[in-house]
Amino acid sequence: MSVGCMDACCVSDETLEYLPLTQVGQTKVGRIDFNKPRVRRVTEVVLPLSTVPTGLTASELAKRCAP
């Protein structure tokens, strides 16, 4: 098990849904759209590896994300 304990999420489902649309005035704010398959796949790969003591490299991540 990679996560021993975890705080409850403090971001509502509605907030997560609208994060990709965030703007401040006319300026789009940097964001991650978890509705896109590629972003979702990277997230699925990164989360379990986030507790690896040696970390991971970009090339390792790319290999694990490859179809």
Buried (B, 14 or more C-beta within 10 A) or exposed (E): EEEEEEEEEEEEEEEEEEBBEEEEEEEEEEEEEEEEEEEEBBEEBEEEBEEEEEEBEEEEBEEBEEE
